[in-house]
Amino acid sequence: MKLSDAKCRTARPTDRMYKLADGHGLYLHVMTSGARYWRLDYRFDGKRKTLALGVYPEVSLAEARAGRDKARKLLKEGTNPAQQRKIERIHRAHANANTFGLVADEFLAKLAREKKSEATLSKRRWLLKDLASPLANRPIASIEPVEILAVLRDVESRGHLETARRLRSSIGQVMRLAVATGRAANDPTLALRGAIATPKVTHRAAIIDRKDAGRLMLAVQSYDRVVVRSAMEIMAYCFPRPGECRLARWDEIDFDEQIWTIPAERAKMRREHKIPLSRQALETFTYLRRWVGGDSQLCFPGQRAWDRPISENTIAVALRTMGFGKDEMSAHGFRALASSLLHERSNFTSETIERALGRQDANAIRRAYARGAHWEERVKPMQWWADYLDGLREDAASGPTIEAGLRRRSAIGG
């Protein structure tokens, strides 16, 4: 006679263990302690075996019968249910060991092997270890899109839309690493495209007007902090990226050959970038080296600790102090200034200007051919640009019209 839930519920212990059979090998084993265990007896390869199906009432009668039916199906297919249970247990343990946090660590280690900059690694660690911390202990194969969305919405709710976008991208890269290594079946972030608000693109503030550029250079020349003034002059004359500038070291400056070599690990494109130094840039570095002396390996040491560079905000603060608002000029704006006026006022080709800016050609074949060539084409625009900036500064100081200034500098060429 088959069991009923009432019979299972009212089964009482006796001084001996006993069984309540349900059929097809399933029974409830009632212990002298009152504990009740589901068991399934079956035969495999001619041997009698027993499979545990859980404890009543945590496992109901219906659930025990479902477990029995699954085991009988496996037997029909020639599989030992107990062995299958062990395999499933191993898979669960493996999945639990492969958490999002552990795979994220592997991904960060991969970025380090690829020689990504410390700034890039630091940002990724912040995204994946701090902002994505609610996912850290979750088995990566079990993570659902809704879990990731909750993490993204938390960042989005604070108004950090661009950060939320970057976070989704970084989580997706970790998930795809898990897929590639057989620890997840799919990337759940693909289902979240369009699920968070799109950030509004805001370009970094930059002066691109000639009169304002002259006013800027005049203000830079008058700034009283030597290291910061020199940094702004180098930003103006050489137009490197702000991080490339503030982390510059003396061993990167070749005063004899007049070249500043930014190493690959600091360059944005992860390839060495050589900048020809104009006469003005060389004078700035020469004066700065005498002023800094041998006290620092850094070209632009901070005011409080000379073994540390000026901060990311130092140039921005200097610009505000000189009267240039945050919506008017930024540290990165020196690059936009150079790009705009070189394209507008000089006769150098766009390709030459882009190479001077250290940007990578989108065409892989052209990029390969251009790698070691065109050095003379690199030197000319740097000197032209430095002379042009000096002329704009002189115009701002003396007050003649821009047209008169341009006539005076027409001999520069370009």
N, C-alpha and C positions, 0 to 999 in steps of 0.2 A: 504493500500500500504506500502510495506516495505521501511525502511529508506535506504539511501545511505550515503556514507561518505561525499559527496559533500553537501547534504542537512543538515547534522549535522554541517558541517563546516560553512555554510552560515546562519545558524539560528540566527536571530537577536532579541534582547530583545524588548518587547513592554511595555505598561503601565500595563499589567497584565501577570501573569505567564501562561504558556501554555505547552502542551505536544505534542511531536512528537512520535506517536506510531510506533513500529516495528513489533508487533505481539506476541502472546502467553504471554501477560502481560508485555513485555519489552517496555519501552518508555524513551525518553530523555526529562527531565523536564527543560525547559528554564525559568530562573528567570529574574525578572525585572532588576537585576544588570548585566545581561549578562552571569552569571555563568550557566553552563549546567551539570545536574546531571543525571546519569543513575539510573533508578528505575525499580523494578519488582514487579507487583501486583500479588498476588496468594491467594488461599484459603487453610486453614489448620484447620481441626476439625470444619468446617462450618463457620469459621471466616475469614474475609478479612484481609490480612497482606501485608506489603510492605517491600521489601528488597533493601538496597542501594548497588549498584554495582560499584560505583566510579564516578569520575569526568571526563568529556570530556574536552580536547583531551588526558589527561594522560591515560585514559582508552579508547581504540579505540572501534569502533562499533563491530569489530570482537571479541574483548575481552569481551565486554558486552554480546554478544550473547553466548559466551562460558560460562560465568557466569550464564546466564539464563538456558542453557541446563543442567548445573551441578545441579542447583536448582530444575529443573523439575525431574531430575533423583532421587534426594533425596526425593522429594514428592512422587514419584512412589514407593519408598521403605518405605514410611511411616515416613519419618524424616522431621522435620521442618527446612528449610534452615537457618532461622534466628538463631535458637537455635544451629545449627551446626556451624554457624559462630562464635557464642560466645565461644563454646567449643574449636574451633581452635585457637581463640584469647588467651584463657587461656593457651593452650598448648604452643603457641609461647612465651608468657610472662614467662612461667615456663622454657622453653628452654633457653631464653635469660638470666634468672636469674642464671641458672646453667652453668656458664662459666668455661673454663679450669682453670682459676686462683682460683675460689672458690673450685672446686673439688681438685685441687692441695693442697690447704690449708687443706682440709679434710684428704688427704693422708699423709701430713706431721704430722698432729695431731695424726693420727693412728700410725705412726712410733714412735712418742713420747710416746704414751701409751704402745707400745711394748718395751719401755726402750732401744731404740737404743741410741748409744753413741752420745754425742754432736758433735763429729767430723763427724759422719755419717749424722746427721741432718743438720749440717752446709753445707756439700757438696750437699745434696739433695736440700736444699733451694736455693743454688747458681744455681744448674742446672735448677730447675723448676720455680724459681721466676726471675732469672736474664737472663739466656741464653734462656729460653723458653718464655720470656716476650711478643714476638709478638702474642702468642696464648692466653694471659691472659684474654682478654675481649671477646674472641670468644665463642659462645654457643658450648658446648662440643659435642653435638650431630651433629653439622654441620661441624666439622673439617674434612677436607679431607687429604688424604696422601700427596698430593702435598704441602699443607701448612706446614706440619711437615718436609717434605724433604727440603723446603726452609730454615727452621731454622737450620737443621742439616748441610746443605751445607755451611751455613755462618760460622759455627764453623769449618767444615772440610777445608774450603778455607784458614783458618789461620794456618793450619798444625796440629790442635789438634785432631787427629784421635781417640785416646782413649776417649777423652772427648765427641766427637760426638757419639761414640758407647754407652757410659754411658748415654748420654742425651736421645738417642732413647729408651733405656731400661726404664729410669725413666718416660718418657712421656707415654710409653706403660703401665706402672703400674697405672698411673693416669687414663688412658683411660679404663683399665679393671675394676677399681673401679667404674667408671661411668656406665659401662655395668652391673656390678653386682648390682648396685642400681637403675637400670632402667632409667638412664639418657642419655644413648647412646646405639646404636644398635650393634656396633662392635668396635674393636680396629684397627684403621687405620695403626698403626705402623707395623702390621704383613705383610703388603704389601711392607714394606721398607727394608726387610731383603736382604742384599747384595747390597743395593742402595748406600751405602757410602763405602769409601775405608776401608779395614781392617787394623787396626794398626799392626805394626810389634812388636812382643813381645820382650821386652828387659829386661833381668834379672838384678836385682840390683847387683851392683859390690860387690864382696866378695873375700877375701883372703881365700883360702882353702889349701894352701901349708904350711907344717910345719915350714920350715925355715922362710917364710914370716910372719907366725903367731907369731913366736918368735920375729922377728924384730918389728912387730906391738905392742906386749905387752911391749917390751923394750921402745918403743917410748911413749906409754901411761903412763908408770911409770914415765917418765921424764917430762911429760906435766906440765906446771907451774900453771894452773888455777885449784884450788882444786876441785870446784864443777864439772867442766867439766871432769877433770881427774877421779873423783869418778864415774861419770855417765858412762864413757867408761869402767871402771873396772867392774861395775855392768853389763853392756851390755855384757862384755866378760865372766864373771863368771856365770851369771844367764841367759843369752841370752833371755831376754824378748823382746817383740816388742818395737820399739823406743818410741811410744806414751805411752805405759804402764810404761816405765822407767821414762821418763821426768816428768810425772804427779804423780809420787810416793809421798805418804804422810807418815809422821812419824807414824801415827796411824795404818798404814798397816804393820809395821815392829814389829814383836814380837821377842825381843832380847833374852828372856828367852828360848822360844821354838825354836828359830832360824828358823823362817818362815816368808816369805813375802807373804801376802795375797792380790792379785790383785782383787778388787771387780768386780762383774759381769758387772756393767755398764761401766767399762773401758776395760774389757777383750774383745778381738775381737769376741770370740764365745758366748759372752753374758752369760757366766757362770763363777763363781768364780774360780780363778786359784791360787793354793798355790805353792810357790816355796821354797824348802828347801834351807837354806842358808849354803853354805860351810864356812869353817873357814875363808877363804880369803874374801868372800863377807861380812861376819859378821864384820870382822875387818874394811873393807871399810866403812860400814854403821856406825860403832861405832866412827871412826875417824871423819867422816863427821858430825855426830850429835854434837860432841864437837865443831867442827869448825863453824857450822851454829848456834849452841846454840838454844835459844828459840825464835829467831827472825822470824822464818818461820815455817809454818806447812808443807811446801814442803821439800822433801829431796833434790831436785835439783833446788833451786830458781835461778832466773835470776840475772844477774850482776847489773842491774839498779833498779829493783823492786823485793823485796824478797817475795812479795805476788803473784808473777807470776813465772811460771816455765821457765826453759831455753827453747829457741825456737826450732822449728822443725829442723832448720839448724845448731844449735850450734855444734853438734857432727860432722856433715859433714865439717863445717869450721875448726874444730880442726884437723880432719884427713888430710885436705889439708895443714894446717899449718905444720903438722908433716911430710909432703912429700908424702902422699898417694893420688894419683890422683883419680878423680871421676870415672874413668873407672877401678880402682883397688880395692877400698874399700868404702863402704857406711855404714851408721848407722845400716841398716837392715842386712848388711853383717856379723855382729857378730853372728846372728842366723844361717846363712848358714855355717859359719866357724865351729860352734859347731856341727851342723847336719852332716857335711861332715866328720870331724875327729872323732866324736864319732862313726859313722857307720864304718869308715875305721880302726880306731886304737883300739877301745875297744871291749870287749866281751859282752856288753850289748845288749839285744834284740832290734830289730827295734821298737817293741811296747813300750818298756820302754823309748827309746830315744824320740819317738814321743810324749809320754805323758809328758816327761820333757819339751819339746818344747811348750806344751800347745795346741797341735793340737787335733782336735776332730776326733775320730774314725769314719770312714764312715759307719761302721756296727752298726746299732742302738742297736742291742741286746748286742754286745760286749761292747758298750759304756755304757749301763745301768749297766752291771755287774762290770765295771772297775771304776765306779764313786767314790766309797769310799775306794777302796782297793789299794794295792801295794805301800803303803807309803815308806816302807823300800827300795823298788826298785827305788823309786824316789830320796832318800837321797844319795845312793851310787854313782850314776853317777855324781851328782853335785860335790861331793868332789873329785872324780876321775878326773873330767874335770878341776877343779880349780888347782889341783896339776899338772896335765899335762901341763896346760898353763904356770904355774910358771916354770916348767922344760924347756919348749921351750924358755921362756924369759932368763933363766940362760944360756942356750946353746948359744943364740944370744949374750949375754953379754961376755961370756968367750971364745967362739969360738970353742968348741970341735965339733966333727961331730955329726950329728943327731943320728947315730947309737950308739955312746957312751952315749949320753943322754938317749936314750931308755933303754940301759942296766942298767943305773943308776936308772931309774924309774920302772924297771921291778917288783919291790916289791909292787908297788901300786896296781897291779891287775886290775880287771874289766871285 
